[in-house]
């Protein structure tokens, strides 16, 4: 540090390029600055506090091809970057963490939901502000069980991440006492995403695909790849609610969320970015604010000091979720409530009050310490 209480933090938000299909709805087209806009608001927030404490914050925004991750990280470290926030899939996130394993650089995953990153493939230098698939699935399951909608049909896509999400939903059903009465796979046959006559075709196809199901209360959709999920509500054969990656959606943030002071966060973001805040924006904001909070509390800019403090018992982040957020010491995952929303309004936040835990109800979401395969 540059003196007592003084600190300089240079962070990088690293977005790794990957092919993404067009979303089914044009309303879901991602903004070009998604994630980066969250970083700008967080950096401004950190600077506001830091100004009084002699602390300075700088964030660089980097987009890189997966093959160039190592070289770009070397250049960033040479420029003095000590915190890297990743917007990447699981493999690229691990590549970044492993490349920086010999340094003190703190790596924070703001995107990949894969449970293996919090389990067998965890890394001591890798923190997670993005909720895991298990956390999202458990948050949804708690509410469905509270509603007594306990007989589920799970429909998952054919891509690996859709299969993994389907498995997370099935695990959540078993964990909280729901029953999966049937599982179906929607095969991605490719083809055009949006055509003039697409609704006619979908109107015929989906009811046939959803025919002859056992009696059920709810259809749970696992479609991270955005191939079919948005087509299930209002088109299935049986009149049943839809949840998961369509209908009632579990996420880390929603543009309609106004609880716990979130309205002022939404407004500040909208003023800065000219659009609504997404969950990726929120994740990056939370990642950089967690670092800022650790810098303020430790009066240090040493990433090793920050890492130990963030993992410790006294770290807390105020993040508009109703209670301070903390990191799980056994796998570096940020504990947080899951928002369930229908595209217009927030329906509820999980964990639900009925589900208890000896440490904190937030640990009813995702893999708990005894179940975790993570060993630092």
C-alpha positions as CSV (number, residue, x, y, z in Angstrom):
1,X,0.0,0.0,0.0
2,X,1.1,3.6,-0.6
3,X,0.8,4.5,3.1
4,X,-1.4,4.0,6.2
5,X,-4.9,3.3,4.8
6,X,-3.9,4.3,1.3
7,X,-4.4,1.7,-1.4
8,X,-4.4,1.4,-5.2
9,X,-6.5,-1.3,-6.8
10,X,-6.4,-1.9,-10.5
11,X,-8.9,-4.5,-11.7
12,X,-9.7,-6.0,-15.0
13,X,-13.0,-7.4,-16.2
14,X,-12.1,-10.1,-18.7
15,X,-14.8,-11.1,-21.1
16,X,-13.9,-14.3,-23.1
17,X,-15.4,-14.5,-26.6
18,X,-17.7,-17.4,-27.3
19,X,-20.4,-18.1,-29.8
20,X,-23.9,-17.4,-28.5
21,X,-27.0,-18.2,-30.5
22,X,-29.6,-15.4,-30.9
23,X,-32.1,-15.5,-28.1
24,X,-35.6,-16.5,-29.0
25,X,-37.0,-13.1,-28.1
26,X,-35.5,-9.9,-29.4
27,X,-36.2,-8.4,-26.0
28,X,-33.4,-10.6,-24.7
29,X,-30.6,-9.5,-27.0
30,X,-27.6,-8.9,-24.8
31,X,-26.2,-5.3,-24.6
32,X,-22.7,-4.9,-25.9
33,X,-21.6,-3.6,-22.5
34,X,-23.3,-6.2,-20.4
35,X,-21.1,-6.9,-17.4
36,X,-18.8,-4.0,-18.2
37,X,-21.6,-1.5,-17.3
38,X,-21.8,-3.1,-13.8
39,X,-18.1,-2.7,-13.4
40,X,-18.3,1.1,-14.2
41,X,-21.0,1.6,-11.5
42,X,-19.0,-0.5,-8.9
43,X,-15.8,1.4,-9.7
44,X,-17.6,4.7,-9.1
45,X,-19.1,3.4,-5.9
46,X,-15.7,2.2,-4.7
47,X,-14.2,5.5,-5.6
48,X,-16.8,7.4,-3.6
49,X,-15.7,5.7,-0.4
50,X,-12.1,5.5,-1.3
51,X,-11.8,9.2,-1.9
52,X,-12.1,9.8,1.9
53,X,-9.6,7.0,2.7
54,X,-6.8,7.7,0.2
55,X,-7.8,4.7,-1.9
56,X,-8.0,4.7,-5.7
57,X,-9.7,2.3,-8.0
58,X,-9.2,1.7,-11.7
59,X,-11.0,-1.0,-13.8
60,X,-10.0,-1.9,-17.4
61,X,-12.4,-3.8,-19.7
62,X,-10.9,-6.5,-21.8
63,X,-12.4,-8.8,-24.5
64,X,-10.2,-11.7,-25.5
65,X,-10.3,-14.9,-27.5
66,X,-10.0,-18.1,-25.3
67,X,-6.7,-19.0,-27.0
68,X,-5.2,-15.6,-25.9
69,X,-6.2,-15.7,-22.2
70,X,-2.7,-16.5,-20.9
71,X,-0.9,-13.8,-22.9
72,X,-3.5,-11.2,-22.1
73,X,-3.4,-12.0,-18.4
74,X,0.4,-11.7,-18.4
75,X,0.1,-8.3,-19.9
76,X,-2.5,-7.2,-17.4
77,X,-0.4,-8.4,-14.5
78,X,2.6,-6.5,-15.9
79,X,0.4,-3.4,-15.9
80,X,-0.4,-3.8,-12.2
81,X,-3.7,-5.6,-12.3
82,X,-4.3,-7.4,-9.0
83,X,-8.0,-8.4,-9.4
84,X,-9.5,-10.2,-12.5
85,X,-13.3,-10.6,-12.8
86,X,-14.2,-13.2,-15.4
87,X,-17.1,-13.2,-17.8
88,X,-16.5,-16.7,-19.3
89,X,-17.6,-20.3,-19.4
90,X,-16.3,-22.9,-16.9
91,X,-13.3,-24.0,-19.0
92,X,-12.1,-20.4,-19.7
93,X,-12.7,-19.4,-16.1
94,X,-10.5,-22.3,-14.9
95,X,-7.9,-21.5,-17.5
96,X,-7.7,-17.9,-16.1
97,X,-7.5,-19.1,-12.5
98,X,-4.9,-21.7,-13.2
99,X,-2.8,-19.3,-15.3
100,X,-2.7,-16.9,-12.3
101,X,-2.2,-19.6,-9.7
102,X,1.5,-18.7,-9.2
103,X,0.6,-15.0,-8.5
104,X,-1.3,-13.2,-5.8
105,X,-3.9,-12.0,-8.3
106,X,-7.5,-12.5,-7.1
107,X,-9.8,-14.1,-9.7
108,X,-13.6,-13.7,-9.3
109,X,-16.1,-15.6,-11.5
110,X,-19.0,-13.5,-12.4
111,X,-20.6,-15.7,-15.0
112,X,-20.1,-19.5,-15.0
113,X,-22.7,-21.3,-13.0
114,X,-21.1,-24.8,-13.2
115,X,-21.2,-26.6,-9.8
116,X,-17.9,-28.3,-10.6
117,X,-16.1,-24.9,-10.2
118,X,-17.4,-24.9,-6.6
119,X,-16.7,-28.6,-6.2
120,X,-14.0,-31.0,-7.6
121,X,-12.6,-28.2,-9.8
122,X,-12.5,-25.5,-7.2
123,X,-9.4,-23.3,-6.8
124,X,-8.1,-21.4,-3.8
125,X,-7.5,-18.2,-5.9
126,X,-11.0,-18.3,-7.5
127,X,-14.0,-16.7,-5.9
128,X,-17.6,-16.9,-7.2
129,X,-20.2,-14.2,-7.1
130,X,-22.3,-15.9,-9.8
131,X,-24.7,-18.3,-8.1
132,X,-24.2,-22.0,-9.0
133,X,-26.8,-24.0,-10.9
134,X,-27.5,-25.9,-7.6
135,X,-28.2,-22.6,-5.8
136,X,-30.7,-21.4,-8.5
137,X,-32.4,-24.8,-8.7
138,X,-32.7,-25.1,-4.9
139,X,-34.1,-21.6,-4.7
140,X,-36.8,-22.5,-7.2
141,X,-37.5,-25.9,-5.6
142,X,-38.1,-24.4,-2.2
143,X,-40.8,-22.1,-3.6
144,X,-42.5,-24.9,-5.6
145,X,-42.5,-27.2,-2.6
146,X,-43.9,-24.3,-0.4
147,X,-46.7,-24.0,-3.0
148,X,-47.2,-27.8,-2.8
149,X,-46.4,-28.1,-6.5
150,X,-44.4,-31.2,-5.8
151,X,-45.0,-33.3,-9.0
152,X,-42.6,-32.1,-11.6
153,X,-42.0,-32.8,-15.3
154,X,-38.5,-31.7,-16.2
155,X,-37.8,-30.8,-19.8
156,X,-34.1,-30.2,-20.6
157,X,-32.3,-29.3,-23.8
158,X,-29.7,-31.5,-25.5
159,X,-26.6,-29.3,-24.9
160,X,-24.3,-30.2,-22.0
161,X,-25.2,-27.2,-19.9
162,X,-28.9,-27.9,-20.3
163,X,-28.4,-31.4,-19.2
164,X,-26.4,-30.1,-16.2
165,X,-29.2,-27.7,-15.3
166,X,-31.8,-30.5,-15.6
167,X,-29.7,-32.6,-13.2
168,X,-29.6,-29.7,-10.8
169,X,-33.4,-29.4,-10.9
170,X,-33.7,-33.2,-10.3
171,X,-31.2,-33.0,-7.3
172,X,-33.2,-30.1,-5.9
173,X,-36.5,-32.1,-6.2
174,X,-35.0,-34.9,-4.2
175,X,-33.4,-32.6,-1.7
176,X,-36.7,-30.7,-0.8
177,X,-39.2,-33.5,-1.2
178,X,-40.6,-33.0,-4.7
179,X,-41.1,-35.8,-7.2
180,X,-39.9,-35.9,-10.9
181,X,-42.7,-37.8,-12.6
182,X,-41.1,-37.7,-16.1
183,X,-38.0,-36.2,-17.8
184,X,-38.0,-35.2,-21.4
185,X,-35.3,-34.0,-23.7
186,X,-35.8,-31.3,-26.3
187,X,-33.3,-32.0,-29.1
188,X,-31.8,-29.0,-30.7
189,X,-32.2,-29.6,-34.5
190,X,-30.7,-26.2,-35.4
191,X,-32.4,-24.0,-38.0
192,X,-33.5,-20.4,-37.9
193,X,-34.3,-18.9,-34.5
194,X,-36.9,-16.3,-35.6
195,X,-38.9,-16.4,-38.8
196,X,-42.1,-14.7,-40.0
197,X,-44.1,-17.9,-39.7
198,X,-42.3,-19.3,-36.7
199,X,-45.2,-19.0,-34.3
200,X,-47.4,-21.2,-36.5
201,X,-44.8,-24.0,-36.5
202,X,-44.2,-23.7,-32.7
203,X,-47.9,-23.7,-32.0
204,X,-48.2,-27.1,-33.7
205,X,-44.9,-28.6,-32.5
206,X,-44.9,-27.9,-28.7
207,X,-48.3,-29.4,-27.8
208,X,-47.3,-32.6,-29.6
209,X,-43.9,-32.7,-27.8
210,X,-45.6,-32.1,-24.4
211,X,-48.4,-34.7,-25.0
212,X,-49.1,-37.8,-22.9
213,X,-47.4,-36.7,-19.7
214,X,-48.2,-38.2,-16.3
215,X,-50.3,-36.1,-13.9
216,X,-48.1,-33.2,-12.8
217,X,-48.3,-29.8,-11.0
218,X,-45.6,-27.9,-12.9
219,X,-43.2,-28.1,-15.9
220,X,-39.6,-27.3,-15.0
221,X,-37.6,-26.2,-18.0
222,X,-33.7,-26.5,-18.2
223,X,-32.7,-24.4,-21.2
224,X,-29.6,-22.4,-20.6
225,X,-28.9,-22.6,-24.3
226,X,-32.2,-20.7,-25.1
227,X,-33.3,-23.2,-27.7
228,X,-36.9,-23.9,-26.7
229,X,-37.7,-22.8,-23.1
230,X,-39.6,-19.6,-24.0
231,X,-41.9,-21.6,-26.2
232,X,-43.3,-23.8,-23.4
233,X,-45.5,-21.4,-21.5
234,X,-49.1,-21.2,-23.0
235,X,-48.2,-23.9,-25.6
236,X,-48.0,-27.1,-23.7
237,X,-50.7,-29.8,-24.0
238,X,-51.7,-29.5,-20.3
239,X,-52.6,-26.2,-18.6
240,X,-49.7,-26.2,-16.0
241,X,-47.4,-23.4,-14.7
242,X,-43.9,-23.3,-16.2
243,X,-40.7,-22.6,-14.2
244,X,-37.0,-22.8,-14.4
245,X,-35.4,-21.2,-17.5
246,X,-38.9,-20.0,-18.6
247,X,-42.0,-18.7,-16.9
248,X,-41.0,-18.3,-13.3
249,X,-37.2,-17.8,-13.6
250,X,-34.6,-18.1,-10.9
251,X,-31.8,-15.6,-11.2
252,X,-29.4,-13.5,-9.2
253,X,-30.9,-10.1,-10.2
254,X,-34.0,-8.9,-12.1
255,X,-34.8,-5.5,-13.5
256,X,-38.2,-5.5,-11.7
257,X,-36.6,-6.1,-8.2
258,X,-37.3,-3.2,-5.8
259,X,-36.8,-4.8,-2.4
260,X,-34.2,-3.8,0.3
261,X,-33.3,-0.6,-1.4
262,X,-32.8,-2.1,-4.8
263,X,-34.8,0.6,-6.5
264,X,-31.9,3.1,-5.9
265,X,-29.5,0.6,-7.3
266,X,-31.7,0.1,-10.4
267,X,-32.0,3.8,-10.9
268,X,-28.3,4.5,-10.5
269,X,-27.5,1.8,-13.0
270,X,-30.1,2.9,-15.5
271,X,-28.8,6.5,-15.3
272,X,-25.2,5.3,-15.9
273,X,-25.9,2.7,-18.6
274,X,-29.1,3.9,-20.3
275,X,-30.7,0.4,-19.9
276,X,-31.9,-2.0,-17.2
277,X,-29.4,-3.9,-15.0
278,X,-29.0,-7.7,-15.8
279,X,-27.8,-10.4,-13.6
280,X,-24.3,-10.3,-15.2
281,X,-24.1,-6.6,-14.5
282,X,-25.1,-7.2,-10.9
283,X,-22.5,-10.0,-10.6
284,X,-19.6,-7.8,-11.8
285,X,-20.9,-5.0,-9.6
286,X,-20.9,-7.3,-6.6
287,X,-17.5,-8.7,-7.4
288,X,-15.8,-5.3,-7.5
289,X,-17.8,-4.0,-4.5
290,X,-16.7,-7.1,-2.5
291,X,-13.1,-6.1,-3.3
292,X,-13.8,-2.5,-2.4
293,X,-15.3,-3.5,0.9
294,X,-12.3,-5.7,1.7
295,X,-9.9,-2.9,0.8
296,X,-11.8,-0.5,3.1
297,X,-11.9,-2.9,6.0
298,X,-8.3,-4.0,5.8
299,X,-6.7,-0.7,4.6
300,X,-4.7,-2.9,2.3
301,X,-4.3,-3.4,-1.5
302,X,-2.4,-6.7,-1.1
303,X,-4.6,-9.3,-2.9
304,X,-3.4,-12.1,-0.5
305,X,-4.7,-10.0,2.5
306,X,-7.9,-9.2,0.6
307,X,-8.5,-12.9,-0.2
308,X,-8.0,-14.0,3.4
309,X,-10.4,-11.3,4.6
310,X,-13.1,-12.0,2.0
311,X,-13.0,-15.7,3.1
312,X,-13.1,-14.8,6.8
313,X,-15.9,-14.4,9.3
314,X,-15.9,-10.6,9.5
315,X,-16.4,-9.9,5.7
316,X,-19.9,-8.6,4.8
317,X,-21.2,-7.0,1.6
318,X,-24.4,-4.9,1.6
319,X,-25.9,-5.8,-1.8
320,X,-29.7,-5.2,-1.8
321,X,-30.6,-8.8,-0.9
322,X,-32.0,-8.3,2.6
323,X,-29.0,-9.4,4.6
324,X,-25.3,-9.0,4.3
325,X,-23.6,-11.3,1.8
326,X,-20.6,-13.5,2.8
327,X,-18.4,-16.0,1.1
328,X,-18.4,-19.7,2.0
329,X,-14.9,-20.4,3.4
330,X,-14.9,-24.0,1.9
331,X,-15.4,-23.1,-1.7
332,X,-15.3,-19.2,-2.1
333,X,-18.9,-19.0,-3.2
334,X,-20.9,-15.9,-2.3
335,X,-23.9,-16.7,-0.3
336,X,-27.0,-14.8,-1.6
337,X,-30.7,-15.0,-2.0
338,X,-32.1,-16.1,-5.3
339,X,-34.8,-14.0,-7.0
340,X,-37.8,-15.7,-8.6
341,X,-39.5,-13.4,-11.2
342,X,-41.9,-13.8,-14.1
343,X,-40.6,-11.1,-16.4
344,X,-42.8,-8.4,-15.0
345,X,-42.6,-8.7,-11.2
346,X,-40.6,-10.5,-8.5
347,X,-42.7,-13.3,-7.1
348,X,-40.5,-14.2,-4.2
349,X,-36.9,-14.5,-2.9
350,X,-35.5,-17.8,-1.7
351,X,-34.5,-19.2,0.7
352,X,-38.0,-19.7,2.0
353,X,-38.5,-19.2,5.7
354,X,-39.6,-22.8,6.3
355,X,-36.2,-24.3,5.2
356,X,-33.8,-24.1,8.2
357,X,-30.0,-24.4,8.5
358,X,-27.8,-24.4,11.6
359,X,-25.5,-21.7,10.1
360,X,-27.6,-19.5,7.9
361,X,-30.7,-20.2,5.7
362,X,-28.6,-19.1,2.7
363,X,-26.7,-22.3,3.0
364,X,-29.9,-24.3,2.1
365,X,-29.1,-23.1,-1.4
366,X,-26.5,-25.1,-3.3
367,X,-24.1,-27.8,-2.0
368,X,-23.4,-27.4,1.7
369,X,-20.0,-28.0,3.3
370,X,-20.5,-31.7,4.1
371,X,-21.6,-32.4,0.5
372,X,-18.8,-30.3,-1.1
373,X,-16.1,-32.0,-3.1
374,X,-14.0,-28.8,-2.9
375,X,-10.6,-29.2,-1.1
376,X,-8.2,-26.3,-1.3
